[in-house]
Amino acid sequence: MTTVPHGPLPARAPGAAGPPAPVGREELLARLESVLHARGRALLTGPAGVGKTEVALAAAARAEARGETVLWLAALPADRAIPGAAAAALVASVATTVTRPGPRAEPAPAVEDGPAGIPAAAAPGGPGTLPSGVFASGVFDDLPGPQRTAVAMLCREAPIQQGGWDPIALRLGIARILRTLTSRGPVLLVVDGAEFLDHDSTDLLRFALHLAPPSLRVIAVETPEPYGDTHGTDAPEPGGAPGHPGRAGAGHTAHLWVPSEADLLLVPPLQADEIAALLIHHRLPSRMAGRIHRASGGNPRLALAVGRSLADARTPVHHAEALTLSGRARDLARQLLGAAPPPVRATLLLAALALRPSATLVRRAGRPNAEADLAAAERAGLVSLAEDGSLAFTAGLLPSTLVHDACWAERSAGHAALAEVVDDPVEAVRHRALASDRPDEELAAEVTAATEVARRRGNNALAAELALLAAESTPGRDGARRIARLVDAAEEAARAARADLAMRAATDLLARDASPTDRVRARLAVLDTAGQGLTDLDDMYVHAMEDSEGATALRAAVQLRLAVKYVLADGDPERSRTAAMESAALAASVGDARTAAQALTVQARMERALGTADSEPVLARARELELTERPLGIRNAAQILTIRHALFDDRLTDARDELNALLPLVQRRGSVEDAIELFRTLAEIESRIGACAAALAHAGQSLALTLEAGLSPGPAWYALALAETAGGSLGRAASYARRSVQASEEEGDRVFLSRSRYALGRVQLVNGDVAAALETLRRVQTDERAQSTVDPSMLRWHEELAEALLAHDAVEDALALLAEVRPVARRLGRSTVLLGCDRAQALCLAAEGRTDEAAELLTGTASRFAEAGLPLEQGRALMALARVERKRRRRSAAQTALHAAATIFERAGAVPWLALATEAPAGELPGTATGGDEAPTALASLTEAELRLARLVGQGASNQEAAAKLFLSVKTVEARLTRIYQKLDVRSRSQLATALRP
């Protein structure tokens, strides 16, 4: 038994803000606090490892932050056999929580025993000297003698007399202790592991809680016991006296209250995106969050175990490899499964072997009590049962562990039984193949035929599994046929985006005497399923190049993959362009229009990045080839690149219309990667065009598909960061941008690393965190220059960095950056890039005191943004205009501009921008005048950077502290402070603080 009065809870002053909720538990924690406020009793329940205790800890920490007393009881399995263990722990918890006011008395050298063997200090009327122990707290002073005696026996601070303690006195004593404690203020009691409470303690606590006042609130945390009592007998020994220490603890058949007295709150598993946040919170790799979510079923404990096993792997686990499910992760799965009785485990094994498990199927396969067994497993949180009897394991780690730990004979018998009862011939063939451990050409041919059926049905995942099974069932003496089937299996896995199966097939093939052509085809399949994670596959490219020597078509295919790698993993668009050009030429020489179109598409993308005039002509050639040879998908196709070029050029309506026309086709017949690409691009377009709700929806769909497919979530998180910045929450936008940065760094994806840093820097700038924004956007500048990116429309970081420099009082640097990008934008015809530069240029003019010119430029810029169909950018220009108008002493004009911006943002559903437009503008403190055209306060003369520094110094920061916080040198701080003093006509920090007061 563990008692934690303040235990793991951090010490907080009363009234301090409570800690944040555990990842993914904000809504549940709010519900819990609402239930406690309304009813005072709550039961948190759910499977082991789902995070019940974390939620209770968060609730306790918030209660403690409010100044409430928190009592924490953590019961252990052994406590069930110890009568009164939890009640004694509660008394000890109260004693250590509450201290007697006033000076502590010195302990007497010796203490005589009072009545019934109780120390005199604990007995009624005893001397005032306090012994060490539970009675050292004043909360026990008012207990009548019999109650003190019973409590002392319970806590083993007095000998237990023959016949045990007085049960009535003990009940009343525990109740009085809690009432006395609550008289001093609100109390929250948390009982963690309530299923392990002994019978005596349950009875005592139930009685005490029944009499307790409303100011005592209780959270019980309980893991259900689906298989009945597994801890021993529930019956007391015959003739056992109440309170007798020799009596075995009764089972958990009684509860702390009747069900109607408390609300039951089920703690659900985390969603895939929440698992990603959990991994990041624990500093674990997040790039495989989708696969970890599938393996863990959203169980945080399992997810962290899998994440740690991946982090501890000697070599990084690639997307194309199976997850490392050994060590702690596998042991946790065994613990969850180990509580199940043998019959239940046997039933679960059959379900794990089935392709579409159901209670009926498992019963027909030889488990007559399947329904009862599966119902018990559902109560344990191992499976979920649908109304039609179909079932699914709650975590992928559970069936894999069942199969992993079963011997070959058990697995073979299970598959053989299932083959006899399934109603689908394709599934029957699959089970017959898995039941056999001997290669059989006749069986392999049947599996090959079943693969074709699955492919015609559109079940690419099953087709990929069957193709590999057919290859593995082919006799070794027929090596050529086995190799051919392995090649087919690898390519089938690539079509299904099953990276693990592609790697298995390729590994088997590469260990055999396969031809160079077959080796290249297998390696290309692995590369095509690698997603963004191309960094660790260098050997694949090297060997593919060697094996494609002399095979023109294959060399073209390899060069195409290299072109993609050079830009994604290496950040080298020039080298990528060269490889793409070579691939297109080789493919055209052998009449491979499809590969040529793909290569020209990559070349066009690189020409655009490098700022050449060849981009559109090359893309047009790729589109022509696609008309003659339809591409296998839209990802990396000329059609989707045409749409992205329209996005870069802000021809957003055209881009959206083309994508919406593609959507039904992709949803019916496209691959997962196609759907991800489409939804992500839609989200980017809608974020820019001001369709904020649609942007959030499509970005969410892109992320859900990405995590489900087990691909790197970096690109989808980037799209969500943009969508949240446009119409969601700036806090969530920053969180998604940081996740995208981390995932892109883990994958070595240079393209999306720059994009996600840009998204993060933009949010930081909008939030007013100028120092962080400046650092982030400067890294984007470094990355983009290292990648030789010239076209400023592909990632619009220039205008954001210019504003960050300006806000940091680096006006000259901002002007130099704008002067650098303007000629390029004019040469390439990027008109809306020039508009963004105009907004930043106007703010520079205002900083130089040329406010009339700045206002005129911003008025025109806002109008031209509106003509371009960019409402959010129009609103930003109007907000900048409002700031300039205040500097011009035209506050009515400033309010008009802000009102116009707010109207635009409200119409677009741009929630964070609307909030910014309706807040007090920068440079205006609460209490300053807001109406008319009256003269501005002296504070209005400060730049934003000066105002930030003034506030820091006014709050007591030293020059060194301010320099560290603002990422400035101390000399810069000193110079800026001199200007602030001159503008505000102050001579000291105290006068500065006075000037800043409203």
N, C-alpha and C positions, 0 to 999 in steps of 0.2 A: 504494500500500500504506500503510495506516495502522496504527501500532502504539500501543497504549494500555496501558501497564503498570498504571496505576490510572485512567487516562483519565477517562471521564465518571462514574466511580464516586465517590460522595462519601466523603471520608475519615472513617473510623470507628475508634474504639479497639478493639483486640482484645477479643472477648467481648461487644461491644455487640450489641443486638438488630438483626437484619437489617431491611431495608426491606420495606414491604408488596409483595405481588405485583402485577403489572400487572392492570388491570381484567379480571376474568373468567378469570384464569390461576392462581388459587390451587391448584387441583387439579393442573394440569399442572406447575406449579413443584414441587409436592411429589413428583410422580412422577419428575421430572428429578433431584431431589436423591436420591431413593431409588435410582435407576439408577446415579448416580455413586457412591454409597456401596457398592453391591453389585458393580458391574462396572467402574467407572472410566471408561467411554466411553459417550457418548451423541451421537446425531445428531438435531438438530432440523430438520425439513423441513416444507415447506408453500409455498403460492403466495406471490408477492411481495406485500408489504404486510400480511400476516396477523399480524405481530407476533413473528416468531421472534427477532429481535435483542433486543426488549424482554424476552423471557423469559430469554435468555442474560444480559443485563445484570443482571436481578434475581438470577439465580443467582450471578453474579460478585460482586455487591454483598454478598450474604449470606456468600459465602466470605470476602470481605475483612473483613467484620464479625467473622468467627471468627478472624481473624488469619492467614489463608492468603495466600500470594503469588498474585496474579492476573496472568496474561499475556494480552493481547488482541491478536489479529491480525485486521485487517479488510482482506480482499483486494478489489481493484477489477478491473473487466474488463480494463484495460490490463495488469495484472500477468501475465496468461497468456502474453504474448509476451516476458516478461523472465525468462530462466533464473535461478533461485535467488532471485527477488525476495522470496517469502514467508519462505524460510529466513533471508535476511539481515535481514528485519524482525524475525524471532523473536530472533536474536542481539542486535539493537539493543534489543529490548524487555527481554531479560534484563539487558543492561548498565545500562539506566536504572532497572531495578527493584531491583537488588542493588548496594549500595555497600560498598567496603572499609572495615572498621572502623578506628578510630584517626584521628589527624590527617592531613589532606590534605597531600601533599607539594607543595612549590612546583615548578612546571614549570621544567625546565632551559632555558637560552637557546637551545640547539641540541641536536639529537639525531642521532647517527650511525645510519646504517642497519645493521641486523644482516644475517644470512644471508638470501639470496633476496629482498633488498630490503625486509625487514620492519623497522620501527623497532626499535632496540636494546632498548627497554623491553619490546617485545612478544616478542622472541626469547628462547629458553631461555637462562638465565644472564645476561641483559642487566641493565643497571643498574636500581636500584629505582625510579627516577623514572618516574611514570606519565604518558603522554601523554593528551591528550583523545581521546575515541573509545571504541569498545566495550571496549577492553582496559583502560580505567580501572577496571573492576570486578574484584574479586578472584576472581570465579567462573571466570575463564579462566586463573588462575595455574597450575593443575595440568595444563594441556593439554601433551602432548608437542609437540616442535618441529614435526613435519610437520602435526599437527592444527592448531596455531596458525597455521601458514603458510596452510593451506587455508581456515581461517575468516577470516583477514585478507584473502585474495583475494576470498572471497565477499562480504565487507563493503566491498570496495574501499578497504581501509586498507593494501593492498600491491599493487604492480603485478601484473597477471595474466601469468604467464610463458607462453611458447609451449607449446602443448599443454594449457593450462588447469590447473586445480587437480587435486590428487590426489583422485579420487572416494572412495576407501576412507578416506583420512585425514579427509576432510570428513564422511563418514558417522559415523565414530567420534568426531570432535570434537563434532558436534551432540549425539550421544547422551551424551557425557561431560558436556557443559554442562548438560543437563537433569538428569542424575543428581546432579551437584554441587549444583544449585539445590534439588532435592528433599531433599538431605541436611540442608538448613537448616530444613526444615519442609514441610508440605503445599503443593502447587502446583496451581492450576487454570488450564489453558490453554484459551482460547476462540478458535476459528478461525471468524470470521464471513465469509461469502461463500466457502465452501470450493469452490464450483464454479469460482471464478476462480483457484485455485492453479495455478501453473505446474508442468510435469511434474517438473522437477528438485527443486523444493521438496517436492512430494508424495512423491517417492521418499525424500528425506532425512528428512522427518518420519515417514513410515511406518516406516523403519528405527529411528529414535530412539525412537518410541513403543513399538516391539516390545521394546526393551531397557530401557525406563523402569521404575522401581519403581512399586508400587501407589499410592504417595503422590502420583503425578502423575495427575490426572484431566483429562479432555479433553471439551469440548463442541464439536462441529462444527455450524455453521449453514449450511444449504445450500438453495438454491432449485432445484428440478428443472428440467432443460432438456428439455422434451418434444419439441422439434422437431429434436433432434440438435445437433451442434456448429455453432454459428453464428459462431464466433470465429476461424475460419481453419483451416488444415491442422493435423492432428495429427502428421504425420510429420516427424522431424528431417531436416535437410539431409543428403544423402549424404556420408558421410565425416566428419560433424561430430564433433569430439572432445568427451568429457565435460567439462562445465564451461566450454565455449567460449562466450563472451558473444555471438558472432554467430549462435548457433543459435536458431531460432524455438522458442518455448515449445510444448510438446506440449499437446494438448487434455485435457480433464478425463475421460480414460478410466480413470484409476487413482484409488483412494481412499486415505484415510489408514489404513484398516484393512480387513480382510476383514469381510463382513457379520456373521459369527458373533461378532466381538469387541466389538460395540456394539449397544445397543438403539436402534431408530429410533422417535422420538417425533414424530407428526404434530401440528402446531399447527393446531387447527381454527378456523373462523370463530367470531365471537362471536354469542351469542344476542341477541334484540331487547332484552331488559332490560339485558344487558351493554353493548350499544351506547348505551343511554340513560345508563348510569353513565359510560361513556367520554366522552360529550358533556359531561356535568356536570363531570367531572374536568378537562376542558379549557375550562371556562367557556363552553360553547356552548349555544344553546337546545336543550332536550330535548323540547319539546312535540310535535315531529314525529319522535320516535325511531323509531316503527314504520315510517314511510315511508322514513326514512333507512336503516333496516336492510334494507328490501326493495331499495332502490337499490344498497346496498353489498354485499349478501349477507353481512353480518357481517364484511367485511374492514375492519379498523380504519383503515387508511390511506385507503381510499375513503370510509368513513363520516365521518372528520374533514374530508376535502376537501369533501364535500357539506355538512356542518354549517357549515363556514367560509363556503362560498358563500352559504348561507342567512343567516348572521349578517352578511355583508357586503352583502346586498341593500339597495338604496336604500329600499325600503319592505318592511315585514314580509310574508312569504309566508304567506298564509292557507291553512287546511286545504282550502279549495275551489279552490285554485290548484295548477298543476303545480309540482313542485320545480324550483328553479334548478339545472340540471345543465350549467352552462357553466364556463369557466375551468379551474381546477385539477382539479376533479372529472372533467370531460370529458377533459382531457389525460391523467389517470391511466388512465382506461379505454382511451384510444387506445394508451397504452404497453403495456398488457396485451394488447390485441388486435394491436398492431403487430408483436409477435414472431412471430405466426402466419404461415406461408407463404400466398401468395395463394389456392391451392386451399382451404386450411382456412378462410380468411376467407369465401370464396364459399359454402362449405357452411354456415358459421355464419350468414350472412345469411339463407339460406333458413329455417334453424331459427328465427331471430328473427322472421320474418314469419309463421310457422305458429302456429295457435292451440294445437294439441296436437302439438308437434314430436316426431318419432321418427326413428331412423336409417333405417327402411324408407321413411317418407314422404319424407324428404329425398332418398334414393337414387332413388325413383320420379319425383321432381320434376326430375331431371336431374343428380344428383351421384353417379355410379357408385361413387366411392370414399368414400361418406359414412361408412361404419363406421370406416375408417382415419382419416379426417379428424377425426371426432368423438372417437375414442380419443385422438388427439394433443391435442385441445382439453381433454379430461378430465384428461390428465396435466398440462396447463398450469393447471388449476384454473379453467377458463372455464365448463365445463359439468359436470353429473353425469349419468351414464348408468345407467338401471335395467336389470334383467335382461331385461325385455321390449323393450328398445331405445328406450323413451321417454327423453326428456332434458329437463333444465331448466338454464337459465343460473344460475350461482352468484350473480350479482349483477344486479339489474334495470338497472343502469347500462350493462351490456355490450350486451344486445340493443337498448336505446334508442340507444346510440352507433352500433352497426352500421347501424341504420335511418336515424339522423340523418345519417351521413356518406355513405350510398349516394345516388346520383343517382336521379332519378325513373325513368329507364329501367330501372335495375337493380331497383328496388322493384316496378315494374309487371310486369316479366318474371317476377320471383319469385312474385308473387301469381297471375299467370296460370297458371304451371306448377303451383302448388299447387292451384288451383281444379280442375284436370283430374284430380288423383289423390286428393284427400281423399274419404273414404267417407261423410261426413255432408253432406246437402244444405244444412243451415244454414251450415256452414263454407264450402261451395262458393260460396254466395251472397255470403258475407262477402268471400272472396278476389276474386270477380269485381268486386264494388263497389270494392274497394281497388285493383284493377288498372286501373280506368278513372279518367281525370281529367275526364270530361265528364258533366255531369248528365244523367240518363236516367230518365224517369218509370217506364218499365217495370221498370228495374232497382230503382228506389226502392221500387216496390210489392212486388217480390220480397223486398227486405230488410225491409220492414214486416211481411210475412207471416212471415218467419223470426224476427222479434222476438217475435211471438205464440207461436211454437213454443218458443223459448227460455224465455219466461215460463212456459208450461205445464210445461216440464221442471223449473222451479224454479231455473234458472240466471239469477239476476237480474243478475249482472255482465255476462254476454254479452248479455242483453236490453237493458241500458243502452247498451252499445257499439253494438249493431245499430240501436237507435232513433235514436241520433245519426247513424250512418252513413246511415240512410234519409233523414233530414232533409237532410244534406249532399249526397245524391245527387239531391234533388228540383230540377228546373229552376227557375231564378230567375224565369222568366215566370209560373210558377204560385206567386205569392207567398203566397197564402192557405194553400195546402196545405203549403208549406214551413214557414210559421210554426206551423201546427197540429202538424206533426211535431216541430218544435223544442220546443214546449210538452210534447208527449208524451215527448220525449227527456229533458228536464229532470226531469220527474216520475218517469220510469223510473230515472234516475240517483239520485234521492232515495230511492227504494225499495231500490236496491242499495247505498246509502251510498257512492256514487261521487261524491265532492265535485268532483273534477276534471272529470268529464263534465257534471255539473250546471252548473258555471260556464261551460264551453265552450258548452253549448246556450243558456244565458241570455245570454251575451255576444253570440252570433250573433243571437239574437232581438231583443235590445234595440237592436241597430244597424239594425233594419228597422222598417218602418211597421206595427208590431203594435198591436193594440187594447189599451186599458188592462187589460182582463181578462186577456189573454194575458201581458202584462208582469208583472202581479201574480203569476200562477201560476208563471211562471219564477223570479221573485225568491223566492217562498215555497219553491220547491225548493232553491234555494241556501241559504236560511236553515235548512232542515231537515237539511242535510248539514254544517252548520258545527260540530256538536258543542258543546264548551264555548267555542269561539272566536267569540264574538259581538261583541267590542269593536270590531273594525275594519270592521263592516258597517253603520254608522249610515246611510250613504247608501241602502242597500237598504231600510231601514225607512222612511226619509223618502219615497222615491219610491213605495214600495208603498202608503203611506197616501194619497199624492196620487192615484195611479191607481185606488184603490179607492173614491174619492168617488162616492157614489150607488149603489154595488153592495153591498148589505147583507151578503150571504153572504161576499164577499171581505173586506169591512171587518171582519167578525167573525174571519176567519182571520188577518188582519194583527194585529188587537188581541191575539189569542191569542199570536202570536209575540212581540209587544211585552211582554206580561205575563211571559213567560219571560226576555226580555232584562233587564227591569227588576230582576229578582231576581238573576240570575246575573252579569250584567256591571256593573250599577249598584248592586247591594246595597240596593235600595229596595223592601221588601215592601209598603209601603202603596200606592205607585204601581202595583206589580204587581197587587195586589188590585183596584184600581180598573179597570185595563185588563181583567183577567179578568172582572170583573162586567159590563163593557160588552160584551165579546165574547160572554158567555153570553146576555145579553139580545138582542143582534142575531141570534145564531144561532137562538135560540128563536123569534124573530119570523118567520123564514123556514122554520121546520121542520127546521133542520139539527141533528139530535139528536147527531150525532157531535162536531161542533165545540162544541156547548153542553156536552157531558159533559167534554170536555177543558178547557174554560174553567172550569167549576165545580171541576174537580180542582185546577187552579192556584189558584183562589180559596180552596179548602179548605186547601191547603198554607200559603197566606199567613195565613189566619185562625189556623191553629195557631201559626205563628211569632209572630204578634202577640198571642197569648194571649187571644183572644176566645172566647166560648161558641158561636160559629156554625160552628166548623170541622166538627164531626161531622154536623150537619144538612145542611150544604152538600155534604159528601162523600156522604151517603146519597142526595141527589138525583142526584149524578153517577153513582152506581152504578145507580140506577133507569134512567137514560137509556142506560147501557151495555148493559143487558139488552135494550132494544128496538133499539139500533143498535150492533152489535158493533164495538169499536175495532179499528183496523188493527194495533195492537201493544200490548204491555203498558207500554212506556216512556211515562211521563207519563199513564198511565191511572189511573182511580179505583181499580181493583182493586189495582194495585201500591202506591198511596198508602195504601190501607186496611192493607196489610201493613206499610208503614213506620210508620204510626201505632201498630200493635201493637208494633213494635220500640221506638218511643219510650216506650210505656207498659210495656215489659218483659213483654208477653204473648207471650213468645218462642216457646213451643211452638206456639201457634196460627199465628204468623207463619211459622214454618219449615214447618209442615204444608201451609199454603196455597201456599208457594213450591215445595215439592217436588211438589205436584200440578200446578203449571204447567210444571215443568221439561220433561217429555216433549213437551208441545205446542210449547213454544218451540224446542226442539232440532229438531223436525220441520219447523215452518212459520214460526217467528219470524225476525225480522231480526237482524242482528248486534248492533244496539243493544239489542234486547230481551234477548238472551242475556247481554250485558255487564251490563245493569241487574240481571238476575236473579241472576247469580253474585256480583256485588258486594254486593247486599242479603243474600244467603245468608251471605256471609262475615262481614258485620257482625253478623248474628243469632248465628251460631255462635261468634264471638269473645266475645260477651257471655254466651252460655248455657254456655260452657265446653266446646264441642265443637271443641277446638283443631285437631286434625288435619284435620277437614272444613273448618274456616275457612281454613286455609292452602291446601288444595286448591282451593277455590272462588275464593279471591282470586287464586290463580295462573292459573286459567282465565279470570277476568275480565281480567287483565292481558294474557294471551296473545292473546285476541280483540281487545282494544283496540289493541295494537300491530300486529296483522295488518291491522286495518281502517284503520290510519293515523290514529286519533282521538287526542285529547289523553289522555295516560296519567295525568293528575292524580288523577281519581277512583279509578282502579284502584290506584294507588300508595297512596292513603289507605286503601283496604280492606286492602291488604297490610300496611301499618303496623300496623293494628289486629290483624290475624291474627298477625303476628310478635310483637307485644307479648303476646298471649295465650298462644301456644304455640310460638314459634320462637326468635328471638334478639333481644335488646334492641338490639344493634348494628345488625342488619339493619332492625329497626323504625325506628330513628332515621334510617337512610339512606333508606328509602322515604318517611318523612314529609318529610324535607328535599327529596327529589325532587318530591313532591307540592306542597310549598310553591312550588318554583321553577316547575313547570309551570303551576300556578294563577296565579302572578304573570304569567307570560308570556301566558297566555290572558285575563287580566283577570277570572278567575272568582272573584267575591267569596265565594260560598258555600263552595266547596271550599278556598279559601285559609284561611278560619276553621277548617274541619274539620281540615285537614292541620296547621295550627299547634297545634290542640288535641292531635292525636295526638303531635306532636313534644314539646310541653310535658309531656305525661303520661309519655312515655318518659324525658325528662330528669329529671323528679321521681323516678321509680322508680329511676333509676340513681344518684341522689344528687347530681346536678348542679343544686343548688337555685337558684343564681344565674341560670343559663341558663333553667331552667324558669320562674322568676318573670318573667323578661323576656318569654319566649314567651307565657305564659298571660295576661300583662297586655295583650299585643297582641291576643289573642283577645277579651279583655274589651272593648277599645276597638273592635274590628271589629264585634262583636255588638251593642254599644250603638249604633254608627253605623248599623247596619242595622235598628235598632228591634226586635230579636228579644227577645221577652218570655218565651216558654215555655222553662223551663230543661231540659226533658227532651230537646229536640232536639239539644243539644250540651252535655254535662255537664262544663263547664269550671269551674263554681263551686266544687265540692268540691275539685278539684285545685288551683285557685288558692288556696283557703283553706289547704290543707296547705302549699303553697309559702310563703305568707306566714308561717305559723306556724313553719316550719323556718328562716325568715329572722328570727325573733324579733319579727315584726310581729303580735303576738297581737291587739291591738286592731283592726287592719285586717282580720284574718281573721274576728273576731267580727262586725264591721260588715258584711262581705260575706255571712256566713251569715244575719244578721238581715235583710238585704235580700232574699235569695232565698227564705227560708222562707215568708213570707206568700203569695207568688206560687204556690209549689208547692202549698201547702194549698188555695188558691182553685181551682186547676186540677185538684186531685186527683192530683198526681204523687207517689205514695207512695214509690217507690224513689229519687226525687230527695231526699226528706226523709231516707231512710236514709243516703245519701251525706253529707248535711249532718250527720247524727248522728255519723258516724265522725269527720269533721273537728272537730265540736263537742267530742267526747270528748277529742281530742288537745289542744284549747285548755284544757279543764278540767285536764288533766294538767300542762300548762305553767304553770298558775296554782297548782299544788300541790294541787288537789282530785282526787287520784288515786283515791280510793274511788268518787266519783261517776263518774269517767271509766271505771273498770273495769266498773261496773254498766251504764253506757250502752253500752259496746262489747260486753259479753256479750249484751245484748238485741239490739243491731244485727246481730251475727253470726247470731243465731237467725232474725231476720226476713229477712235476706238469703237464708238457706237456704230459708225458706218461700216466698220469691219465685222460687226456682229460679235463683239467681245465685251459683253456687259460687265463682267467682273473687272476687267482691266479698265473699263470706263469708270467704274466705281472707285477704283484705286486712284485714278487720276483726279477725280473729284475730291477725294479725301486729301490728296496732296494740295489741291487748290485751296481747300479750307484752311490748311496750315499757313499757306502763303498769304491768304486774305487776312488772317489775324495779324500777321506781321505788318500788313499794310494798314492796320487800324480799321479794318472793315469787317467788324464782327457779324453784322447782319448778312453780308455776302458769304462769310464763312459758314454761318448756320444754313444758308440756302444751299450751298454746295454739299454740306453734310446731309441735309434732308434729301437732296436729289440722289446722293450715293445710297442712303438707306433705302429709298424707294426701289432703286435698281436691285440691291441685294435681297430685299424682301421678295420681290417678284421672282428672282432666280432661286430662292430657297437657300441662299448663301448665308447660313446661320452664323458662322464665326465672323464673317465680314460685317454682317448687320450689327452684331454685338460691338465690333470696333467702331462702327460709324455712329452708334448711339451712346458711346462712352464719352467722357470728357476728353477733348483732343490733347495731344502732346503739347506741352508748354503751358497748359492752363491748369492751375491747381484748384481744388475745391474751394469755393468761396470767392473766387475772382468773378468780376463782372462778365456777363454773357450776352447782354443785349445792347442794341444800338451801335453807333459808330464811335463810341467814346475812346479816349486814348488808352493804350494797353498798359498793363502793369509793367514794372521793370523786369519781371520774370520773362515776359514775352520776348525780351531782347536776347535771351540766352538761346544758343543752339541746343538741339536735343542732347548732344554729347555733353555740353556744359551743364545742362539741367540734371543729367544723370549723376555727374560728378558732384554737383552742388548738393544734391540730396544725400549722397553717400557721406560727404564730409559733414553736412548738417546733422546727420544721425550719429556722428562721433567717430567715423572712420579716419584713421591716420592716412597720410600721403602714401605710405607703403601699402597699407591695406587696400586703399582705393586703386592703386596701380595694379595690384595683384588681381583684384576683382574685375577690373576693366581691361586687363591685358595691355597695360600701358607702361611706359617707363616712368620712374619717379620724376624725372625732369619734365616730361610731358605733363604730368599731373600738376607740378608746380607752376608751369607756364599757363596752363589752362585755368588754374585757380586765380592767378593774377588777373586774367581777363574777366573772370567772374566777379572778383572783388570790385574791379573798376566799373563794370556794367551795373552792379547793384549798389555801388557806393557804400561798401562795408569795409571794415578794417580787420575783422577777427572772425574766428569760427563761430563764436557765440552770436555775433551780429548776423552772420550768414544764416545760422539756424533760425534766428528771429525773423529774418526776411522771408524764409521759406514757409513760415507758418501761415495758415489760411486766415 
